[in-house]
């Protein structure tokens, strides 16, 4: 695991997806078979990995992105947005055969959303792309991954990060079961409550497992920590949306293995990409040598601020925005 020290950020390598977000805003989300009127439309840069890379860079990280786009206007938009945020995009390949991936998103008046993705060029990202970017992993502090590209590619990137001595941060989204070898390569797992429930319920017990609610006490979360540890995951962040997050760190000293992070209250406009802002912020702080609980508290502010504006990458705060809230307590 990387030995970056606080105040001296190490490099972050993000491997995964870049999507064009095709977003329609509406009063409420349609029911199955129903058509509703929209009140706005936008095409924005997105994709979980691109979002995480941009968020981490804006928050002070030195970030390299490995991925694939198509030879089209959406690909140009994504590359421009990442580069403008300070992300190194030399590891993003242009596919000659596939269009840039897209996400079709509906956002209601409360900022809630539903999303359908089409992989496009993301589906061509392979372990050979990870091998081609081998020098990018040298000396990396954090390797940031999600499941929006093929599992074999995620495993190859996790292995490259592990072998380079980096902290491997895996965001288990979009949810899928993962093999034990990927869990063993993961230093920090990041899940929301639904994903945590599915993951813990999948070990010889198909279905979901109960995850404590926002009013649960420490003993309830202690049981969850032990269940993750039994699956080989010693350090886990569970996000609870508007109810904050929970740090489960089985490697921490007794008394510090479970820390609940209070939510940051905001008037949410668009929650799309808030989870990616959280992940990118965690990566940025871990790369700077911050403890996991401090990284989670920082990320909670970053994710909350990201919901106060429409869009994803364009809505992400910078490091000064987050530190101002941490210092003053006011959004």
BAKE-678260 format. One record per residue (C-alpha): residue in one letter; x, y, z. Coordinates in Angstrom, 2 decimals, padded with zeros to 5 digits. Layout:
N
{residuo->a	u->X	v->Y	w->Z}
...
***
This chain:
331
{residuo->x	u->000.00	v->000.00	w->000.00}
{residuo->x	u->001.27	v->003.48	w->-000.85}
{residuo->x	u->003.12	v->005.48	w->001.77}
{residuo->x	u->002.08	v->008.96	w->000.64}
{residuo->x	u->002.29	v->011.45	w->003.47}
{residuo->x	u->-000.30	v->014.06	w->004.37}
{residuo->x	u->000.31	v->017.29	w->002.50}
{residuo->x	u->002.34	v->015.54	w->-000.23}
{residuo->x	u->-000.27	v->014.03	w->-002.57}
{residuo->x	u->000.72	v->010.93	w->-004.49}
{residuo->x	u->-000.57	v->010.17	w->-007.96}
{residuo->x	u->-004.03	v->008.71	w->-008.60}
{residuo->x	u->-004.74	v->006.37	w->-011.51}
{residuo->x	u->-008.41	v->006.00	w->-012.47}
{residuo->x	u->-009.25	v->003.12	w->-014.84}
{residuo->x	u->-012.69	v->002.80	w->-016.37}
{residuo->x	u->-015.57	v->004.54	w->-018.08}
{residuo->x	u->-016.25	v->007.79	w->-019.90}
{residuo->x	u->-019.86	v->008.51	w->-020.94}
{residuo->x	u->-021.80	v->011.36	w->-022.47}
{residuo->x	u->-024.70	v->012.08	w->-020.08}
{residuo->x	u->-027.96	v->012.74	w->-021.95}
{residuo->x	u->-030.06	v->014.26	w->-019.18}
{residuo->x	u->-033.76	v->015.16	w->-019.17}
{residuo->x	u->-035.16	v->017.11	w->-016.22}
{residuo->x	u->-038.78	v->016.48	w->-015.23}
{residuo->x	u->-041.20	v->017.11	w->-012.38}
{residuo->x	u->-041.31	v->013.41	w->-011.48}
{residuo->x	u->-039.83	v->010.21	w->-012.81}
{residuo->x	u->-042.16	v->008.18	w->-015.07}
{residuo->x	u->-043.73	v->004.94	w->-013.92}
{residuo->x	u->-043.32	v->001.83	w->-016.11}
{residuo->x	u->-045.15	v->002.39	w->-019.37}
{residuo->x	u->-045.78	v->006.07	w->-018.62}
{residuo->x	u->-044.68	v->009.16	w->-020.56}
{residuo->x	u->-044.10	v->012.43	w->-018.73}
{residuo->x	u->-043.16	v->015.90	w->-019.94}
{residuo->x	u->-039.63	v->017.13	w->-019.42}
{residuo->x	u->-038.65	v->020.70	w->-018.65}
{residuo->x	u->-035.03	v->020.75	w->-019.78}
{residuo->x	u->-032.36	v->018.75	w->-021.59}
{residuo->x	u->-028.57	v->018.77	w->-021.47}
{residuo->x	u->-025.62	v->016.80	w->-022.81}
{residuo->x	u->-022.80	v->016.74	w->-020.27}
{residuo->x	u->-019.52	v->014.87	w->-019.74}
{residuo->x	u->-019.91	v->011.89	w->-017.41}
{residuo->x	u->-019.13	v->008.24	w->-016.84}
{residuo->x	u->-018.27	v->007.04	w->-013.36}
{residuo->x	u->-014.51	v->006.88	w->-013.88}
{residuo->x	u->-014.26	v->010.18	w->-015.74}
{residuo->x	u->-016.35	v->011.81	w->-013.02}
{residuo->x	u->-014.15	v->010.36	w->-010.29}
{residuo->x	u->-011.00	v->011.51	w->-012.09}
{residuo->x	u->-012.31	v->015.06	w->-012.52}
{residuo->x	u->-013.52	v->015.23	w->-008.92}
{residuo->x	u->-010.17	v->014.02	w->-007.57}
{residuo->x	u->-008.24	v->016.47	w->-009.73}
{residuo->x	u->-010.37	v->019.46	w->-008.73}
{residuo->x	u->-009.84	v->018.47	w->-005.10}
{residuo->x	u->-006.06	v->018.63	w->-005.35}
{residuo->x	u->-005.17	v->015.21	w->-006.75}
{residuo->x	u->-002.64	v->014.46	w->-009.49}
{residuo->x	u->-004.74	v->012.20	w->-011.70}
{residuo->x	u->-004.21	v->009.99	w->-014.75}
{residuo->x	u->-007.21	v->008.45	w->-016.54}
{residuo->x	u->-007.14	v->005.18	w->-018.49}
{residuo->x	u->-010.20	v->004.52	w->-020.66}
{residuo->x	u->-011.67	v->004.58	w->-024.17}
{residuo->x	u->-013.91	v->006.90	w->-026.19}
{residuo->x	u->-015.20	v->006.93	w->-029.74}
{residuo->x	u->-013.98	v->009.13	w->-032.59}
{residuo->x	u->-016.94	v->011.48	w->-032.23}
{residuo->x	u->-018.11	v->014.75	w->-030.72}
{residuo->x	u->-019.04	v->013.13	w->-027.41}
{residuo->x	u->-015.54	v->011.73	w->-027.08}
{residuo->x	u->-014.05	v->015.15	w->-027.80}
{residuo->x	u->-016.30	v->016.69	w->-025.14}
{residuo->x	u->-015.23	v->014.14	w->-022.53}
{residuo->x	u->-011.52	v->014.52	w->-023.24}
{residuo->x	u->-011.78	v->018.30	w->-023.15}
{residuo->x	u->-013.64	v->018.31	w->-019.85}
{residuo->x	u->-011.14	v->015.98	w->-018.16}
{residuo->x	u->-008.13	v->017.87	w->-019.51}
{residuo->x	u->-009.64	v->021.20	w->-018.44}
{residuo->x	u->-009.91	v->019.84	w->-014.89}
{residuo->x	u->-006.21	v->018.96	w->-014.95}
{residuo->x	u->-006.53	v->015.21	w->-015.60}
{residuo->x	u->-003.82	v->013.47	w->-017.64}
{residuo->x	u->-005.75	v->011.91	w->-020.55}
{residuo->x	u->-002.82	v->010.34	w->-022.39}
{residuo->x	u->-004.10	v->006.89	w->-021.31}
{residuo->x	u->-007.52	v->007.35	w->-022.96}
{residuo->x	u->-007.67	v->005.43	w->-026.25}
{residuo->x	u->-009.90	v->006.39	w->-029.19}
{residuo->x	u->-011.80	v->003.38	w->-030.55}
{residuo->x	u->-012.02	v->003.11	w->-034.33}
{residuo->x	u->-015.07	v->000.84	w->-034.17}
{residuo->x	u->-017.31	v->001.95	w->-031.28}
{residuo->x	u->-019.04	v->005.21	w->-030.43}
{residuo->x	u->-018.46	v->006.92	w->-027.11}
{residuo->x	u->-020.52	v->005.43	w->-024.29}
{residuo->x	u->-023.70	v->007.21	w->-023.28}
{residuo->x	u->-025.92	v->007.43	w->-020.21}
{residuo->x	u->-029.59	v->008.37	w->-020.55}
{residuo->x	u->-030.62	v->010.07	w->-017.31}
{residuo->x	u->-033.93	v->011.37	w->-015.96}
{residuo->x	u->-033.80	v->013.79	w->-013.00}
{residuo->x	u->-036.90	v->014.79	w->-011.04}
{residuo->x	u->-037.67	v->017.97	w->-009.11}
{residuo->x	u->-036.18	v->016.52	w->-005.92}
{residuo->x	u->-032.87	v->015.83	w->-007.63}
{residuo->x	u->-033.42	v->012.05	w->-007.69}
{residuo->x	u->-032.57	v->010.17	w->-010.88}
{residuo->x	u->-032.64	v->006.96	w->-012.83}
{residuo->x	u->-029.97	v->006.02	w->-015.35}
{residuo->x	u->-029.50	v->003.63	w->-018.27}
{residuo->x	u->-026.00	v->003.24	w->-019.74}
{residuo->x	u->-024.80	v->001.95	w->-023.10}
{residuo->x	u->-021.13	v->000.96	w->-022.92}
{residuo->x	u->-019.99	v->001.85	w->-026.43}
{residuo->x	u->-016.21	v->002.30	w->-026.47}
{residuo->x	u->-016.07	v->001.50	w->-022.75}
{residuo->x	u->-016.83	v->-002.08	w->-023.72}
{residuo->x	u->-013.58	v->-002.26	w->-025.67}
{residuo->x	u->-011.40	v->-001.39	w->-022.68}
{residuo->x	u->-009.39	v->-004.53	w->-021.91}
{residuo->x	u->-006.49	v->-005.85	w->-019.83}
{residuo->x	u->-004.22	v->-005.01	w->-022.77}
{residuo->x	u->-005.04	v->-001.32	w->-022.21}
{residuo->x	u->-003.98	v->-001.72	w->-018.58}
{residuo->x	u->-000.75	v->-003.38	w->-019.71}
{residuo->x	u->-000.13	v->-000.56	w->-022.20}
{residuo->x	u->-000.45	v->001.94	w->-019.35}
{residuo->x	u->002.02	v->000.06	w->-017.11}
{residuo->x	u->004.25	v->003.09	w->-016.61}
{residuo->x	u->001.24	v->005.08	w->-015.39}
{residuo->x	u->000.92	v->002.77	w->-012.39}
{residuo->x	u->004.56	v->003.15	w->-011.34}
{residuo->x	u->004.68	v->005.09	w->-008.09}
{residuo->x	u->000.90	v->005.57	w->-007.93}
{residuo->x	u->-000.57	v->006.19	w->-004.48}
{residuo->x	u->-004.17	v->005.22	w->-005.30}
{residuo->x	u->-005.80	v->003.21	w->-008.09}
{residuo->x	u->-009.49	v->004.03	w->-008.37}
{residuo->x	u->-011.87	v->001.52	w->-009.97}
{residuo->x	u->-015.57	v->000.89	w->-010.57}
{residuo->x	u->-017.61	v->-001.77	w->-012.37}
{residuo->x	u->-018.71	v->000.24	w->-015.43}
{residuo->x	u->-016.15	v->-001.63	w->-017.58}
{residuo->x	u->-015.40	v->-005.34	w->-017.94}
{residuo->x	u->-014.52	v->-007.29	w->-014.81}
{residuo->x	u->-011.35	v->-008.71	w->-016.39}
{residuo->x	u->-010.15	v->-005.16	w->-016.98}
{residuo->x	u->-010.99	v->-004.15	w->-013.41}
{residuo->x	u->-009.09	v->-007.16	w->-012.07}
{residuo->x	u->-006.08	v->-006.37	w->-014.26}
{residuo->x	u->-006.04	v->-002.77	w->-013.03}
{residuo->x	u->-006.43	v->-003.88	w->-009.41}
{residuo->x	u->-003.51	v->-006.28	w->-009.85}
{residuo->x	u->-001.38	v->-003.55	w->-011.45}
{residuo->x	u->-002.20	v->-001.20	w->-008.58}
{residuo->x	u->-001.49	v->-003.84	w->-005.96}
{residuo->x	u->001.83	v->-004.75	w->-007.55}
{residuo->x	u->002.79	v->-001.06	w->-007.68}
{residuo->x	u->002.12	v->-000.68	w->-003.95}
{residuo->x	u->-000.89	v->001.60	w->-004.46}
{residuo->x	u->-004.04	v->001.66	w->-002.37}
{residuo->x	u->-006.71	v->-000.03	w->-004.52}
{residuo->x	u->-010.06	v->001.75	w->-004.08}
{residuo->x	u->-013.00	v->-000.17	w->-005.57}
{residuo->x	u->-016.42	v->001.44	w->-005.97}
{residuo->x	u->-018.79	v->-001.53	w->-006.29}
{residuo->x	u->-021.04	v->000.25	w->-008.79}
{residuo->x	u->-022.94	v->-000.56	w->-010.94}
{residuo->x	u->-023.41	v->-003.48	w->-008.58}
{residuo->x	u->-022.15	v->-006.91	w->-009.60}
{residuo->x	u->-020.81	v->-009.82	w->-007.63}
{residuo->x	u->-017.02	v->-009.94	w->-007.66}
{residuo->x	u->-014.68	v->-012.92	w->-007.37}
{residuo->x	u->-012.65	v->-013.42	w->-004.21}
{residuo->x	u->-009.42	v->-012.60	w->-006.06}
{residuo->x	u->-010.69	v->-009.08	w->-006.77}
{residuo->x	u->-011.81	v->-008.66	w->-003.16}
{residuo->x	u->-008.34	v->-009.76	w->-002.05}
{residuo->x	u->-006.75	v->-007.05	w->-004.23}
{residuo->x	u->-009.04	v->-004.34	w->-002.83}
{residuo->x	u->-007.70	v->-002.16	w->-000.01}
{residuo->x	u->-010.78	v->000.05	w->000.38}
{residuo->x	u->-014.28	v->-000.93	w->-000.76}
{residuo->x	u->-016.82	v->001.84	w->-001.33}
{residuo->x	u->-020.51	v->000.89	w->-001.45}
{residuo->x	u->-023.88	v->002.45	w->-000.83}
{residuo->x	u->-026.33	v->000.76	w->001.53}
{residuo->x	u->-028.09	v->-001.14	w->-001.27}
{residuo->x	u->-024.81	v->-002.42	w->-002.71}
{residuo->x	u->-023.61	v->-003.44	w->000.74}
{residuo->x	u->-026.81	v->-005.37	w->001.29}
{residuo->x	u->-026.48	v->-007.23	w->-001.99}
{residuo->x	u->-022.79	v->-007.96	w->-001.47}
{residuo->x	u->-023.16	v->-009.36	w->002.04}
{residuo->x	u->-026.18	v->-011.37	w->000.97}
{residuo->x	u->-024.32	v->-012.97	w->-001.93}
{residuo->x	u->-021.85	v->-015.06	w->000.06}
{residuo->x	u->-023.58	v->-018.43	w->000.08}
{residuo->x	u->-026.85	v->-016.65	w->000.79}
{residuo->x	u->-028.33	v->-015.25	w->-002.44}
{residuo->x	u->-030.46	v->-012.16	w->-002.14}
{residuo->x	u->-029.86	v->-009.20	w->000.11}
{residuo->x	u->-028.77	v->-008.77	w->003.71}
{residuo->x	u->-030.15	v->-006.20	w->006.12}
{residuo->x	u->-028.02	v->-003.07	w->006.46}
{residuo->x	u->-028.62	v->-000.85	w->009.53}
{residuo->x	u->-030.69	v->002.28	w->009.06}
{residuo->x	u->-029.57	v->005.82	w->009.72}
{residuo->x	u->-030.68	v->005.59	w->013.37}
{residuo->x	u->-028.77	v->002.35	w->014.07}
{residuo->x	u->-026.36	v->002.15	w->016.96}
{residuo->x	u->-022.72	v->001.09	w->016.85}
{residuo->x	u->-023.42	v->-002.55	w->017.70}
{residuo->x	u->-025.49	v->-002.95	w->014.53}
{residuo->x	u->-022.67	v->-001.61	w->012.37}
{residuo->x	u->-020.11	v->-003.69	w->014.25}
{residuo->x	u->-021.84	v->-006.81	w->012.95}
{residuo->x	u->-021.63	v->-005.44	w->009.40}
{residuo->x	u->-017.91	v->-004.70	w->009.82}
{residuo->x	u->-017.27	v->-008.28	w->010.89}
{residuo->x	u->-019.22	v->-009.65	w->007.92}
{residuo->x	u->-017.17	v->-007.59	w->005.47}
{residuo->x	u->-013.98	v->-008.73	w->007.20}
{residuo->x	u->-015.09	v->-012.34	w->006.78}
{residuo->x	u->-015.24	v->-011.66	w->003.03}
{residuo->x	u->-011.65	v->-010.39	w->003.12}
{residuo->x	u->-012.54	v->-006.68	w->003.04}
{residuo->x	u->-010.94	v->-004.97	w->006.00}
{residuo->x	u->-011.65	v->-001.34	w->005.12}
{residuo->x	u->-015.10	v->-000.36	w->003.85}
{residuo->x	u->-016.96	v->002.92	w->003.35}
{residuo->x	u->-020.76	v->002.66	w->003.31}
{residuo->x	u->-022.53	v->005.75	w->002.01}
{residuo->x	u->-026.06	v->006.45	w->003.24}
{residuo->x	u->-027.14	v->009.26	w->000.91}
{residuo->x	u->-028.61	v->012.16	w->002.87}
{residuo->x	u->-027.81	v->010.31	w->006.12}
{residuo->x	u->-024.01	v->010.51	w->005.83}
{residuo->x	u->-021.66	v->007.53	w->005.75}
{residuo->x	u->-020.03	v->004.90	w->007.92}
{residuo->x	u->-016.34	v->003.96	w->008.05}
{residuo->x	u->-015.68	v->000.29	w->008.84}
{residuo->x	u->-011.94	v->-000.17	w->009.36}
{residuo->x	u->-010.91	v->-003.53	w->010.76}
{residuo->x	u->-007.25	v->-002.50	w->010.51}
{residuo->x	u->-007.69	v->000.45	w->012.86}
{residuo->x	u->-006.97	v->000.27	w->016.61}
{residuo->x	u->-009.77	v->-000.86	w->018.91}
{residuo->x	u->-012.27	v->001.94	w->019.42}
{residuo->x	u->-011.58	v->003.43	w->015.98}
{residuo->x	u->-012.85	v->000.61	w->013.80}
{residuo->x	u->-016.30	v->002.13	w->013.36}
{residuo->x	u->-016.83	v->005.84	w->012.73}
{residuo->x	u->-020.13	v->007.39	w->011.65}
{residuo->x	u->-019.80	v->010.49	w->009.46}
{residuo->x	u->-022.59	v->013.03	w->009.86}
{residuo->x	u->-024.42	v->014.21	w->006.74}
{residuo->x	u->-023.95	v->017.67	w->005.24}
{residuo->x	u->-027.35	v->019.32	w->004.81}
{residuo->x	u->-027.96	v->021.02	w->001.45}
{residuo->x	u->-030.83	v->021.76	w->-000.89}
{residuo->x	u->-030.19	v->019.12	w->-003.56}
{residuo->x	u->-030.88	v->020.07	w->-007.18}
{residuo->x	u->-029.37	v->017.07	w->-008.98}
{residuo->x	u->-027.87	v->014.00	w->-007.26}
{residuo->x	u->-026.42	v->012.58	w->-010.48}
{residuo->x	u->-022.73	v->011.87	w->-010.00}
{residuo->x	u->-022.71	v->012.69	w->-006.27}
{residuo->x	u->-021.41	v->009.21	w->-005.49}
{residuo->x	u->-018.60	v->009.73	w->-007.99}
{residuo->x	u->-017.72	v->013.03	w->-006.34}
{residuo->x	u->-017.51	v->011.15	w->-003.04}
{residuo->x	u->-015.27	v->008.46	w->-004.54}
{residuo->x	u->-012.98	v->010.99	w->-006.23}
{residuo->x	u->-012.70	v->012.95	w->-002.99}
{residuo->x	u->-011.79	v->009.84	w->-001.02}
{residuo->x	u->-009.13	v->009.02	w->-003.62}
{residuo->x	u->-007.71	v->012.54	w->-003.42}
{residuo->x	u->-007.42	v->012.49	w->000.36}
{residuo->x	u->-006.03	v->008.96	w->000.56}
{residuo->x	u->-003.41	v->009.93	w->-002.02}
{residuo->x	u->-002.46	v->012.82	w->000.27}
{residuo->x	u->-001.96	v->010.39	w->003.15}
{residuo->x	u->-005.12	v->011.24	w->005.09}
{residuo->x	u->-006.71	v->008.64	w->007.41}
{residuo->x	u->-009.76	v->006.88	w->005.98}
{residuo->x	u->-012.21	v->008.59	w->008.35}
{residuo->x	u->-010.83	v->012.04	w->007.48}
{residuo->x	u->-011.10	v->011.19	w->003.78}
{residuo->x	u->-014.74	v->010.18	w->004.28}
{residuo->x	u->-015.60	v->013.40	w->006.13}
{residuo->x	u->-013.97	v->015.46	w->003.37}
{residuo->x	u->-015.80	v->013.42	w->000.72}
{residuo->x	u->-019.17	v->013.94	w->002.41}
{residuo->x	u->-018.81	v->017.68	w->001.95}
{residuo->x	u->-017.65	v->017.32	w->-001.67}
{residuo->x	u->-020.57	v->015.06	w->-002.56}
{residuo->x	u->-023.10	v->017.32	w->-000.85}
{residuo->x	u->-021.84	v->020.39	w->-002.69}
{residuo->x	u->-022.00	v->018.49	w->-005.99}
{residuo->x	u->-025.77	v->018.06	w->-005.58}
{residuo->x	u->-026.41	v->021.80	w->-005.36}
{residuo->x	u->-025.91	v->022.35	w->-009.11}
{residuo->x	u->-027.18	v->020.59	w->-012.22}
{residuo->x	u->-024.94	v->018.16	w->-014.05}
{residuo->x	u->-021.99	v->016.12	w->-012.90}
{residuo->x	u->-018.45	v->017.30	w->-013.63}
{residuo->x	u->-019.49	v->020.93	w->-014.05}
{residuo->x	u->-021.14	v->020.77	w->-010.62}
{residuo->x	u->-018.11	v->019.45	w->-008.75}
{residuo->x	u->-016.49	v->021.67	w->-006.11}
{residuo->x	u->-012.80	v->022.44	w->-005.81}
{residuo->x	u->-010.65	v->021.96	w->-002.72}
{residuo->x	u->-011.19	v->025.52	w->-001.49}
{residuo->x	u->-014.99	v->025.06	w->-001.61}
{residuo->x	u->-014.77	v->021.93	w->000.54}
{residuo->x	u->-012.32	v->023.37	w->003.05}
{residuo->x	u->-014.46	v->026.47	w->003.46}
{residuo->x	u->-017.41	v->024.30	w->004.53}
{residuo->x	u->-015.24	v->022.13	w->006.77}
{residuo->x	u->-013.91	v->025.27	w->008.49}
{residuo->x	u->-017.15	v->027.24	w->008.79}
{residuo->x	u->-019.70	v->024.45	w->008.96}
{residuo->x	u->-021.89	v->026.45	w->006.58}
{residuo->x	u->-022.71	v->025.52	w->002.99}
***
